[in-house]
Amino acid sequence: MERLTMLERRMELEGMKVIEIDKCKNDLKKLRDEVEKKTNRLNCPCKYFCTEGMIKVNPRRDVPTYPKYTLSSETIEALKKPTFDVWHWEYNEMLSCLEFMYHDLGLVREFNMNPITLKRWLLSIQENYRTNPFHNFRHCFCVTQMMYGMIHLCNLQGQVTPTVLGILMTSAVCHDLDHPGYNNTYQINAHTELAIRYNDLSPLENHHCAVAFQILAQPESNIFSNISPELFREIRQSIIGLILATDMARHGDILESFKEVIPNFNFGEEEHIKTLQMVLIKCCDISNEVRPTKVAEPWVDCLLEEYFMQSDREKSEGLPVTPFMDRDKVTKPKAQIGFIKFVLIPMFEIVMKLFPQIEEIMVQPLRDAMDHYEELMQMEDAMAEVQKGKTEMMSSGGKLK
């Protein structure tokens, strides 16, 4: 009995050691991960830092938890229009809408996509957008839905190849993947890991491309796994070109290139199509003001919130503050009037020369939005004058006393 008691006690002690060793292993792994994150990421909290080859990007949810929605005929028609209200949809519903778009445009058939792989890819895309106020998955859906709408509105299905349509849609889906919520100016001024990695050249857009192709590198989420290597190279280069085109630092050059080809535009000319693709993704990326005011205006609030987060951080870190992001200087009308007047309307009016049918549905709403914000600006100015008058009266009253 003494021998038995001794062995039982020994087993108990050894078992406790095993538990402690397991706990230590877990603590070590956690600490190692934290140290690696702090060491590698510098000031930019980016998810991806390749230390040991390709990082595996898998959705936390698998296909069985991604319910299938049957879209009504009303929803299907609404999806084709810029008036579509993007605020009424949950993530799973947006995923189903994106899935429908790929089927409707014939892209699943054209690229011989496995429908389950398409679902997994969309799940991976959704989970690799961060929960920023503006640059989030709903913004991704907005841009892609606007692209889908422009394809229908401009009758692109009858004028470009299915490959071009696939490039346009996939670039829209991937164009802001893993956006950290701070723009290129911040990345460069703060010398973040992204700015260093990409030598200050469109660091965010280069990162979005890299994450997009990390996801596509996974067999379970590679929607282009059944096409030839030659076609994949063509698609990859085109998607990279379009995502890089969303850097607003290139806005003027891209627009000038498009202006040059407009008078003699030829849908059979490869360079003309490439330029058109760049302009289309730019239009869709900044198209919120094309939508009805009740849909567009909340996006302005989201964007300003993200801007103010950046300017606050710039101030705290002693970096130059971008003027149009400074919460002490910017108001909603001030932010929108110049952008609509000098960026949006000129760009959409150039596109209108090639596709006159967008004037009523896309250009006129921009002009209406301009009028709306100018009225708000007048109200702001009037309120400021009243407040100024009150302050002066109080001041003069104080002097009389």
N, C-alpha and C positions, 0 to 999 in steps of 0.2 A: 504493500500500500504506500509505503514511503517512496519507493521507486516510481510508482504511478503518479503520485502527487508532484514529485520533482519534474517528471516529464511534462505533465500538464502545465506546470508553472513555466517551464522552458518554452513550450509552444506558445503560451500567452505572450511572453516577452518577445519572442521572435516575430510573432504576428504584429505586435505593436511597432517593431522596427520596420516591418514591411510597409505598414500604413504611413509611418513617418517618412520613409524613403520616397513613397509615391507622392506624398504631400510636398516634399522637397523638390522632386522632379517638376511638379506642376508650378511651384513658385519660381523655380529657375527659368522655365519656359516663358512664364509671364514677364519676368524681369528682363530676359534676353530680348523679347519682342519690344518691350517699352524702350530699352536702350537703343535698339536698332532703329526704331522710329525716330527717336530724338536725334540720333547721330546722322541719319541719312536725309532727313527731310528739311533741315534748316528751318526757315520761317514759314514754309508752305506745307500745310497739312495734307499732302497728296497721298492717295491710297497706294499708288504704285511706285515702287522703287525696286528695280530688278537687281537682286544681289546674287541669285543662284539660278540663272537662266530664266526661262519663261515662267511668269507667275500664273497660276491657274485661276481663272475667273469663272466661278460657277454661281448660279442663282441660289439663294437660300431656300426659295420655294421651288419645287419641281412642278412639272406639268399637271399632275393630278389635282393640285390646289389652285389651278388657273381655270376657273369656270368658263364654259363656252356660252356666250351671249348670242341670241338671235336678234340681229338688228332689224328694226321695223323699216318699212319702205320710207317713212317720213325721215328717220335718222339717216338712211342711206342717201337720200336726196340732199338733206341738210349738210352732210359731210362734204359735199361737192361745192359748197358755197362759203365765201368769206364771212358770212353772217353767223356761222356756226358758233353756238355758245359753249365755250370750252370749260366753263366753270361748273357745269352740272354733272360732271362725270367722275366716277371713282377710278382708281388706277386700273383695276381689272377690266372695267368698261373701256378705258382708253386703249388698253392692250388689245382687246377684241376688235376695236375700231381699226387699229393699225394692222392687225392680222387681216381684216376684211379688205383693206386697201391693197395689200400685196396680192391677194387672190383676185380682186376686181380688176386690177391692171394687168393681170396675166403674168405676173412676175414669178409666182410659184411654179407655173407651168413652164415658162421660158427658161428658168435656171434650174429646173428639175429639183426644186427644194422639197425636202422632207417636211411635211406640215408640222410634225412634232418638233423638228429642229427649229423651225420658224418660231414656234411658241417658246422654246427654250432660249433662243436668241433674244426675243423681245423681253423675256423675264430678266435676262442678264443685262440688257440695255437699261431697263427700268431701275434695277438695283445698283447700277453704276452711275446714276445721276444723284447728286447730293440734295439735301433738303434746304437749299438756299432760298431766300425770299423770291428771287426771280429766275436764276439759272437752275431750274429743276426739271423733273420729268414732265410736268404739265407744259412748260415752255417747249420742250422737245416735241410734245404732241401737237402743240399749237403750230409750230413751224412745219411739221410734217403734214398736218391737215391742210394748211394753207398751200403747201406744195401740191398736194393731191387736188385741191380746188383749182389751182392755176393750170394744172395739166388738163383738167376737164374744160375750164373756161377758155383756154387758148387752143384747145383741140390739138394738143401735142401728140396724142396717141396716133393721129393720122399723119404726123409730119416728122417724127423722130423714131428711132429704133426702140424696141423694148429694153435693150441694154442701157440706153440713155435714160429711160424712165427709171430703171432699177438703180442707176447711179444717183439720180436726183433724189429719189425717195430714201435710199440708204444713207446718203450724205446728210439729209435733213434729220433723220433719226439719230445719227451719231454726232452731230455737229458740236455739241457742248458737253460731251461725256466727261464726268468727273470734274466739272468746273468748280474751283474752290471758292467762288464768290468774290474774288479780288481780281481786277483786270490786269492786262499786260503792263500797264504803266506801273502799277504797284509791284508786280513781279520783278520788273527790271530795276526799279528804284530800291527795292528791298534786297536785291541780290538773292532771290530765292533759289532753291534747288532747280526749279523748272527753268528760270531765266539762265542759270549757269549751264544747265544741260543743253539748252537750245540756243545758246550764245545771243540772247536777247532778241532773237528773230521769231516773232509770233509764238512765244512760249506756250500760251494756252492752247492755241489752235493745233500746234504740233503735238501737244499732250492729248488732246481729244482724238486725234488720228491714231496715236500710239495705243490708247486704251481700246479704241474701236477694233483695231487689228489684233490686239491681245485676246479680245473676246472671240473674234472670228478664228483665231488660231486653235481654239478648243474644238475638237471633233464634234462634241455634243451640241455646239451652238454655232457651227459653221454653215450658214445658209448657202454658201457658194461651193460646198464640197463636191458637188456633182458636175462642175463645169471644167473645161480644159484649163491647164495652167496658163496658156496664152491669154485666154479671156479673163482669167482672174487677175493677171498682171495689169491688163488694160483697165479693169474695174477698180483695182487698188489705186493705180496712179490717178485716175479720174476723181475718186472719192477724196484722196489726199488733197488734190488741187482745189476741190470745191470747199472742203472744210477750211483750208488755209485762206480761201477767198473771203471768209466771214470776218477776218481781221479788219476792223474799220480803218486801220492805218493804210490799207490798200484800196480804200473806197474810190478815191479820185482816179487812180490809174485804171481800175477795172471799168469804171463808167466811161472814161475816155476811149478805151478800146472798143467798147460796145457802140459808142456813138459813131466811130469810124466805119463799122461794118453795117450799120443800119441801112444806109441808102442802097446798098447792093447785097442785102442779106440773102444767103443761099442755104437752105436746109440740107443741101447735099455737100456743103463745105465743112470739113471737120473742125477747122479753127473757128468758124462762125458759131457752130454748135457749142464748142467749149466755152466761148465767151458768153453765149446765151445762158448756159448752165450756171456760170458764176454769178451772173446778174440775177437769175431766178432764185438761187439760194439766198442771195443777199436780200432780195425783196421779201422773201418768206421769213427770214431771220428777224427783220425789224418791222414786221407788218401789223403789229397790234392795232395801230391807229386806223387801219383799213376796216377794222371790225366796228360794230355798233358801239356807241359811247358806253353803255352799261357793261359791255364785255371788255372794252379797251381800257377804261379808266382805272379799274383795279390793278391792271398790270403796271400802270405808272406808279401807283403807290408801292407795289412790290419792288420795282426798279429803284425808286428813291430810297427805300429802306436798305437795299443792298449798297447803293452808293454811299449812304450816310455811314454804314458800318465800315466801309473802306476809308472814308475821310477821317472818321474818328480814330481808326487804327493808324493812319498816316500821321495824324497829329501826335498821337501817343508815342510813335516811334521816331518822331522828328524828321519825317520824310516830306517832300513837297506835296501839298494838297491840291488835288485836281479841282479847279474852280466849280465846275458844274456838278460836283459831288458834295460840296460843302453845305452842311445843313444850316449854317448861319447865313448863306447867301442864296440858296436855291428854293424856289417855290414850284409847284406843279405847272402853272402856266409858263413860267420862265423856262423850265426844263423842256417843255414840249414845243413851244412856238418856233424857236430857232431850228429844232430838229425836223419838225414837219416842213417848215418853209424852205430850208436849205439842203436837206438830205432826202426826205421821203418824197415830196412832190416832184422835184426834178428827176429823181430816179424812175418813179412810176410813169411820169410823162414820157420819158424816153422809151420805156417798154411799151407804152401805149402806141407809139409810132409803128411798132411791129404787130401789136395786137390791139387794134382800136376798140375791141369789145370790152376791154377792162375799164374804160373810162367811167361808165355809169356805176359799175359794181366796186371798183377799187380806187380810182382817182378822185371821184366826186366825194366819197366819204372822207378822204384826206383833206379836201378843201373845207368840208363841213367841220371837221375836227379843228382845223386852223381857226375858223370863225368862233368855235366854241371856246377855245383857250384864249383867244383875243378878248372875248367878252369877260372871261374870268379875270384876265389881266386888268381890264378896265375897272372891274369891281374891286380888285385888290388895291389898285392905285387910288381909287376914290376913298376906300376905307383908310388907307395910309394918310391921305390928306386930312380926313376927319380927325384921325388920331393925332396928327401933327398939330392941328388947330387947337384941340383940347389941351395938349401939352403946353403950347405957347400961352394959352389963356391962364392955365394954372401957374405957369412961370411968372407971367406979368402980375397976376393976383398976389403972388408971394412977394414981389418987389414992392407993390403998393402998401402991403402991410408993413 
